[in-house]
Amino acid sequence: MTTQNETIADVLELIALNQIALRAGIEELAKWVLERGSKDIHTSVLTALQTLDTNAEGIDSAIKILRQECS
């Protein structure tokens, strides 16, 4: 039987995977923009991606806590 914490951890893992996919796509677009001479936009995008990375760490921590509580 799946507990509430397991369900929450499963959903957070899906969100984390979506976040990774979005980050990869945005990073590719940022490279494309840089190649066309828009260094300022590229830098702004990379700064925003750092926020995704920071938040990903928080999501991973929450998943680990929930999984530990399930065991």
Secondary structure, DSSP 8 states (H G I E B T S, - for coil): ---HHHHHHHHHHHHHHHHHHHHHHHHHHHHHHHHTT-HHHHHHHHHHHHHHHHHHHHHHHHHHHHHHHH-
